[in-house]
Amino acid sequence: MTRPSVIPEWASQAEKAGFSSLGSVGRIAYRGVMDTVALAAAAGATSTIGLISNIMLTTVWPAALLAKEVAGIDAVSGNRLTLGIGLGRPGGDRR
């Protein structure tokens, strides 16, 4: 598991190295911080690099919370967030 404290440093180093964007990969079932936390940490440590969420499954988030968090991240980052969302299947694949 990655220590959450390294996220700002990695983001800063990626920006300094000339990367155009960085992304998050997260699911509730994975160990580590949520995508929104990782993206917020990266936003605070950078000023130009694009921020991209992996496909966030909207069915596992309260809609208002997800909307508020991603709008906040986009605002504090200067509109650098590209959001990937998916509907998924509530309760997973039950075929």
Secondary structure, 3 states (H helix, E strand, C coil): CCCHHHHHHHHHHHHHCCCCEEEECCCCCCCCCCHHHHHHHHHHHCCCCEEEEEEEEHHHCCHHHHHHHHHHHHHHCCCCEEEEEECCCCCCCCC
